[in-house]
Amino acid sequence: MNWKPYEDGRSIGETGSERGTIVRDEEHADGARITLEEAGTAPFAITCGIYGVMVHTAFFSSRQEAENAFETMRNELDEIMKLDGDTLYTRAEAFLDKWWCR
């Protein structure tokens, strides 16, 4: 798998970018990250990005909804990371459009 715990899991329990407690935090070998926080700006927040390309935060009202979205978003990011050039940027833009108002 291309994903591993960010900083060997040391970020778990720390405060994330949305002022919540980080409960899941993973980094892709080719330069992406996805973080799930609890009880910050919203009940649950997922912040993800592709380094140098995009960053996005989506908000969720339940842990189950956030966990499901985390898995889906991570899989979608994994597929995007297989691309390069304009195709990567086009797919990243579609990802942002899909998750924009969450």
Buried (B, 14 or more C-beta within 10 A) or exposed (E): EBBEEBEEEEBBEEEBBBEBBBBBBBBBEBEBBBBBBBEBBBBBBBBBBBEEBBEBBBBBEEEEBBBEBBEEBBEBBBEBBEEEEEEBBEBBEEBEEBBEEB
